[in-house]
Amino acid sequence: MQQILIILTKGLAHEVRQQIVRRVEDMCPHLTFLKQKQDPNWKYVRGKGWSRSHLEVVCCLNAFYQVVLGPLASSARGDVPLGLGETVPILYGEDLRFDRTRSRTVRQAYDAFLRMMSEFDVQREYLTASYADDVVFQIAKYIKKDEAKS
């Protein structure tokens, strides 16, 4: 888990990196709680081959998405009323400019990240879940839905 956090947070500001680490540190102990209480979804996903390490990696990806990528993508939406950021640039301080070019770049990064997650069978719902038990629930739900198709 530590290696994925290093990769995901490399180059980020210290405060942002700390937010991600804190989120992961909040989520991962909850996995232990789910195991101890013999949560049905925990038992189900573990029985389907999801190790504790796999779940911790998803928690790391979730934290990165929640703290960095989700908010960035939200700022780059093309459907904002009045064209703010798209046709009417927004300046934030001296260094940050929200405009069409930045929006396109952020959307491309967002789409590339989600495509990569899809390649690894990490669904968007795993990334948008608020808590570890929600992540485990979403994984169980996806597996069950996938099995129902077969």
KEDRENLUM-723346 format. One line per 5 residues: their letters; for each residue x, y, z of N, C-alpha, C. Coordinates in Angstrom, 2 decimals. Layout:
a) X,Y,Z,X,Y,Z,X,Y,Z  ...
% end
This chain:
mqqil) 0.83,-1.19,0.00,0.00,0.00,0.00,0.87,1.25,0.00  1.95,1.22,0.73,2.81,2.38,0.83,3.32,2.82,-0.54  3.66,1.87,-1.40,4.19,2.18,-2.73,3.16,2.92,-3.59  1.93,2.49,-3.54,0.89,3.15,-4.34,0.66,4.58,-3.85  0.74,4.78,-2.53,0.59,6.14,-2.00,1.73,7.04,-2.47
iiltk) 2.93,6.51,-2.50,4.09,7.29,-2.97,3.88,7.69,-4.42  3.44,6.75,-5.24,3.22,7.03,-6.66,2.10,8.06,-6.85  0.99,7.88,-6.15,-0.15,8.78,-6.31,0.10,10.19,-5.80  0.96,10.32,-4.79,1.14,11.63,-4.17,2.43,12.33,-4.60  3.22,11.67,-5.42,4.48,12.29,-5.85,4.20,13.60,-6.58
glahe) 4.88,14.64,-6.17,4.75,15.93,-6.82,3.60,16.78,-6.31  2.79,16.25,-5.42,1.68,17.03,-4.86,2.17,17.89,-3.71  1.48,18.96,-3.46,1.80,19.82,-2.32,1.68,19.00,-1.03  2.49,19.35,-0.04,2.52,18.62,1.23,1.13,18.50,1.86  0.37,19.60,1.85,-0.96,19.58,2.47,-1.90,18.61,1.77
vrqqi) -1.82,18.58,0.46,-2.68,17.68,-0.33,-2.27,16.23,-0.06  -0.97,15.99,-0.06,-0.45,14.65,0.21,-0.94,14.18,1.58  -0.88,15.07,2.58,-1.32,14.72,3.93,-2.81,14.41,3.97  -3.61,15.13,3.20,-5.05,14.85,3.14,-5.30,13.44,2.62  -4.58,13.07,1.59,-4.74,11.73,1.00,-4.33,10.68,2.01
vrrve) -3.17,10.87,2.63,-2.67,9.90,3.62,-3.66,9.77,4.78  -4.17,10.89,5.27,-5.14,10.83,6.38,-6.40,10.06,5.97  -6.85,10.30,4.76,-8.06,9.60,4.30,-7.82,8.09,4.25  -6.66,7.69,3.74,-6.32,6.26,3.69,-6.19,5.71,5.11  -5.54,6.47,5.98,-5.38,6.03,7.38,-6.71,5.93,8.10
dmcph) -7.71,6.67,7.66,-9.05,6.55,8.23,-9.80,5.35,7.66  -9.57,5.06,6.39,-10.32,3.99,5.73,-9.80,2.59,6.07  -8.50,2.42,6.06,-7.93,1.07,6.20,-8.23,0.39,7.53  -8.18,1.09,8.66,-8.57,0.41,9.91,-10.02,-0.06,9.90  -10.85,0.62,9.13,-12.25,0.19,9.04,-12.37,-1.17,8.35
ltflk) -11.40,-1.49,7.50,-11.39,-2.83,6.89,-11.22,-3.90,7.96  -10.37,-3.62,8.95,-10.18,-4.54,10.07,-11.49,-4.70,10.84  -12.19,-3.60,11.06,-13.47,-3.64,11.75,-14.46,-4.52,10.99  -14.52,-4.36,9.67,-15.43,-5.18,8.87,-15.11,-6.66,9.00  -13.83,-6.97,9.03,-13.40,-8.37,9.20,-13.82,-8.89,10.57
qkqdp) -13.57,-8.09,11.61,-13.88,-8.51,12.98,-15.37,-8.74,13.19  -16.18,-7.91,12.58,-17.63,-8.08,12.76,-18.24,-9.07,11.76  -17.35,-9.66,10.94,-17.79,-10.64,9.95,-18.87,-10.08,9.03  -18.62,-8.86,8.56,-19.53,-8.19,7.64,-19.78,-9.09,6.43  -21.04,-9.28,6.04,-21.34,-10.17,4.91,-20.67,-9.74,3.60
nwkyv) -20.63,-8.45,3.33,-19.97,-8.00,2.10,-18.47,-8.24,2.15  -17.87,-8.02,3.32,-16.44,-8.30,3.51,-16.16,-9.78,3.21  -16.95,-10.65,3.82,-16.75,-12.09,3.62,-16.95,-12.46,2.15  -17.93,-11.85,1.53,-18.23,-12.16,0.13,-17.08,-11.77,-0.79  -16.60,-10.53,-0.68,-15.52,-10.10,-1.58,-14.23,-10.85,-1.29
rgkgw) -13.97,-11.16,-0.04,-12.78,-11.94,0.29,-12.89,-13.34,-0.33  -14.10,-13.90,-0.29,-14.32,-15.21,-0.90,-14.19,-15.19,-2.41  -14.32,-14.01,-3.00,-14.20,-13.86,-4.45,-12.78,-13.45,-4.86  -11.84,-13.53,-3.93,-10.44,-13.32,-4.27,-9.89,-11.94,-3.98  -10.66,-11.07,-3.37,-10.18,-9.73,-3.04,-9.42,-9.82,-1.71
srshl) -8.11,-9.66,-1.76,-7.29,-9.70,-0.55,-7.37,-8.37,0.18  -6.90,-8.36,1.39,-6.83,-7.11,2.17,-5.98,-6.08,1.42  -4.88,-6.54,0.83,-4.00,-5.64,0.08,-4.72,-5.01,-1.10  -5.51,-5.80,-1.82,-6.28,-5.26,-2.94,-7.25,-4.18,-2.46  -7.91,-4.44,-1.35,-8.86,-3.47,-0.81,-8.16,-2.20,-0.35
evvcc) -6.97,-2.34,0.22,-6.21,-1.16,0.64,-5.79,-0.32,-0.56  -5.42,-0.97,-1.66,-5.06,-0.23,-2.87,-6.27,0.55,-3.38  -7.44,-0.07,-3.37,-8.65,0.65,-3.80,-8.91,1.83,-2.87  -8.65,1.68,-1.58,-8.81,2.81,-0.65,-7.84,3.94,-1.00  -6.63,3.60,-1.41,-5.65,4.62,-1.83,-6.13,5.33,-3.10
lnafy) -6.62,4.56,-4.07,-7.14,5.15,-5.30,-8.35,6.03,-5.01  -9.19,5.56,-4.10,-10.36,6.32,-3.68,-9.93,7.67,-3.08  -8.95,7.64,-2.21,-8.48,8.88,-1.56,-7.92,9.85,-2.59  -7.13,9.35,-3.54,-6.59,10.21,-4.59,-7.72,10.83,-5.41  -8.70,10.01,-5.77,-9.83,10.49,-6.55,-10.61,11.55,-5.76
qvvlg) -10.90,11.27,-4.50,-11.71,12.17,-3.68,-11.04,13.51,-3.41  -9.73,13.46,-3.18,-9.01,14.67,-2.78,-8.49,15.47,-3.98  -8.05,14.77,-5.03,-7.39,15.47,-6.14,-8.23,15.46,-7.41  -8.47,14.29,-7.94,-9.03,14.20,-9.28,-10.50,14.62,-9.37  -11.31,14.21,-8.42,-12.71,14.59,-8.44,-12.93,16.10,-8.41
plass) -12.30,16.80,-7.45,-12.45,18.26,-7.43,-11.90,18.94,-8.68  -10.79,18.46,-9.20,-10.24,19.04,-10.44,-11.23,18.85,-11.59  -11.76,17.65,-11.71,-12.70,17.36,-12.79,-13.96,18.21,-12.64  -14.38,18.41,-11.41,-15.55,19.25,-11.18,-15.31,20.68,-11.65  -14.09,21.16,-11.47,-13.77,22.52,-11.91,-13.66,22.63,-13.42
argdv) -13.57,21.50,-14.10,-13.36,21.51,-15.55,-14.60,21.09,-16.34  -15.72,21.00,-15.66,-16.95,20.61,-16.36,-17.28,21.61,-17.45  -17.73,21.11,-18.57,-18.07,21.98,-19.69,-19.51,22.48,-19.67  -20.30,22.03,-18.70,-21.73,22.38,-18.69,-22.07,23.42,-17.62  -21.08,24.22,-17.21,-21.30,25.23,-16.19,-22.09,26.39,-16.81
plglg) -23.15,26.86,-16.13,-23.94,27.98,-16.66,-23.06,29.22,-16.89  -23.41,30.01,-17.87,-22.73,31.24,-18.22,-21.34,31.03,-18.83  -20.93,29.78,-19.02,-19.63,29.51,-19.64,-18.45,29.83,-18.77  -18.65,29.95,-17.46,-17.54,30.26,-16.57,-16.45,29.19,-16.66  -15.23,29.65,-16.88,-14.10,28.74,-17.00,-13.91,28.20,-18.40
etvpi) -14.97,28.14,-19.16,-14.89,27.62,-20.53,-14.76,28.78,-21.52  -15.78,29.63,-21.57,-15.70,30.79,-22.46,-15.27,32.05,-21.72  -15.53,32.08,-20.41,-15.10,33.21,-19.58,-14.06,32.68,-18.60  -12.77,32.96,-18.82,-11.72,32.44,-17.93,-11.87,32.95,-16.50  -11.47,32.14,-15.56,-11.48,32.52,-14.16,-10.03,32.53,-13.69
lyged) -9.62,33.63,-13.08,-8.28,33.72,-12.52,-8.38,33.53,-11.02  -7.52,32.66,-10.50,-7.48,32.40,-9.06,-6.06,32.67,-8.61  -5.88,33.79,-7.97,-4.53,34.19,-7.60,-3.75,34.58,-8.84  -2.45,34.49,-8.74,-1.59,34.86,-9.87,-1.26,33.68,-10.77  -1.39,32.47,-10.25,-0.88,31.30,-10.97,-1.94,30.40,-11.59
lrfdr) -3.15,30.47,-11.11,-4.15,29.51,-11.54,-5.20,30.17,-12.42  -5.31,29.62,-13.62,-6.28,30.14,-14.59,-7.17,28.98,-15.04  -8.46,29.14,-14.83,-9.44,28.16,-15.27,-9.98,28.64,-16.61  -9.58,27.96,-17.66,-10.04,28.34,-18.99,-10.26,27.08,-19.83  -10.59,27.29,-21.09,-10.90,26.17,-21.98,-9.74,25.18,-22.08
trsrt) -8.51,25.68,-22.19,-7.34,24.80,-22.31,-7.17,23.96,-21.06  -7.24,24.60,-19.90,-7.09,23.86,-18.65,-8.22,22.84,-18.50  -9.43,23.23,-18.82,-10.57,22.31,-18.72,-10.36,21.09,-19.59  -9.91,21.29,-20.81,-9.67,20.18,-21.73,-8.60,19.24,-21.17  -7.52,19.82,-20.66,-6.43,19.02,-20.11,-6.89,18.21,-18.90
vrqay) -7.65,18.84,-18.02,-8.16,18.14,-16.84,-9.13,17.04,-17.23  -10.02,17.32,-18.17,-10.97,16.28,-18.61,-10.24,15.11,-19.24  -9.19,15.38,-20.01,-8.40,14.31,-20.61,-7.72,13.45,-19.53  -7.16,14.11,-18.53,-6.53,13.38,-17.43,-7.56,12.55,-16.67  -8.71,13.12,-16.43,-9.79,12.43,-15.73,-10.25,11.20,-16.52
daflr) -10.49,11.40,-17.80,-10.92,10.28,-18.65,-9.85,9.20,-18.72  -8.59,9.59,-18.84,-7.49,8.62,-18.89,-7.42,7.83,-17.58  -7.58,8.51,-16.46,-7.55,7.83,-15.17,-8.69,6.82,-15.07  -9.90,7.23,-15.46,-11.03,6.30,-15.38,-10.86,5.12,-16.34  -10.28,5.36,-17.52,-10.02,4.25,-18.45,-9.02,3.27,-17.83
mmsef) -7.98,3.81,-17.20,-6.98,2.96,-16.56,-7.63,2.16,-15.43  -8.48,2.80,-14.65,-9.16,2.10,-13.56,-10.04,0.98,-14.13  -10.71,1.26,-15.22,-11.55,0.26,-15.86,-10.73,-0.94,-16.33  -9.53,-0.68,-16.83,-8.64,-1.77,-17.27,-8.31,-2.70,-16.11  -8.25,-2.13,-14.90,-7.94,-2.92,-13.70,-9.20,-3.36,-12.97
dvqre) -10.34,-3.17,-13.61,-11.64,-3.55,-13.06,-11.96,-2.81,-11.76  -11.48,-1.58,-11.66,-11.83,-0.70,-10.55,-12.92,0.23,-11.06  -14.12,0.02,-10.56,-15.27,0.77,-11.03,-15.30,2.18,-10.42  -15.92,3.11,-11.12,-16.02,4.49,-10.65,-16.69,4.55,-9.28  -17.65,3.68,-9.04,-18.35,3.66,-7.76,-17.43,3.37,-6.59
yltas) -16.36,2.61,-6.83,-15.38,2.34,-5.76,-14.65,3.63,-5.39  -14.45,4.47,-6.37,-13.70,5.72,-6.17,-14.55,6.81,-5.54  -15.84,6.76,-5.76,-16.72,7.81,-5.25,-17.34,7.45,-3.91  -17.11,6.24,-3.43,-17.64,5.83,-2.13,-17.01,6.66,-1.02  -17.78,6.93,0.01,-17.31,7.80,1.09,-16.48,7.07,2.15
yaddv) -16.80,5.83,2.42,-16.16,5.08,3.51,-15.72,3.71,3.02  -14.87,3.06,3.81,-14.37,1.74,3.44,-15.51,0.73,3.29  -16.50,0.80,4.18,-17.59,-0.17,4.05,-18.41,0.09,2.79  -18.47,1.35,2.35,-19.14,1.65,1.08,-18.34,1.09,-0.10  -17.02,1.16,-0.01,-16.16,0.59,-1.05,-16.40,-0.91,-1.14
vfqia) -16.37,-1.58,0.00,-16.58,-3.04,0.03,-17.98,-3.38,-0.48  -18.97,-2.61,-0.08,-20.33,-2.82,-0.55,-20.40,-2.70,-2.07  -19.77,-1.66,-2.63,-19.80,-1.45,-4.08,-19.09,-2.58,-4.82  -17.99,-3.07,-4.27,-17.29,-4.19,-4.90,-18.19,-5.43,-4.90  -18.81,-5.72,-3.76,-19.71,-6.88,-3.67,-20.87,-6.73,-4.66
kyikk) -21.43,-5.55,-4.72,-22.55,-5.27,-5.62,-22.13,-5.51,-7.09  -20.96,-5.01,-7.45,-20.47,-5.18,-8.82,-20.25,-6.66,-9.14  -19.63,-7.41,-8.23,-19.38,-8.84,-8.46,-20.70,-9.59,-8.65  -21.66,-9.30,-7.77,-22.95,-9.97,-7.86,-23.66,-9.65,-9.17  -23.59,-8.38,-9.57,-24.21,-7.97,-10.84,-23.53,-8.67,-12.01
deaks) -22.21,-8.75,-11.96,-21.45,-9.41,-13.02,-21.77,-10.90,-13.09  -21.92,-11.54,-11.92,-22.27,-12.96,-11.89,-23.68,-13.21,-12.41  -24.59,-12.28,-12.16,-25.97,-12.42,-12.63,-26.05,-12.40,-14.15  -25.09,-11.69,-14.78,-25.05,-11.64,-16.24,-24.65,-12.97,-16.85  -23.84,-13.71,-16.11,-23.29,-14.98,-16.62,-24.27,-16.11,-16.62
% end
